[in-house]
């Protein structure tokens, strides 16, 4: 049963994206819940995978420019998922 739950969580991670009309706060909450569930079952990803998946899930219309700035300044490459979430939440408040 644990093996099938892990497989399901991995698939959910691979398909994770924003939902129509979903705000950034709800997206981050869903993502953090997924990350916690995966961690509890021992499913690991490297730092880049965690950050890239959340970045890809953000609506590009709203976040594309900000993400490009982060990537072009080199800041993005060293962010942990916690640091990235802090940056997204901070930027979201400014918007």
Helices and strands as residue ranges (DSSP letters): H 2-15, H 24-40, H 47-57, H 60-73, G 76-78, H 81-94
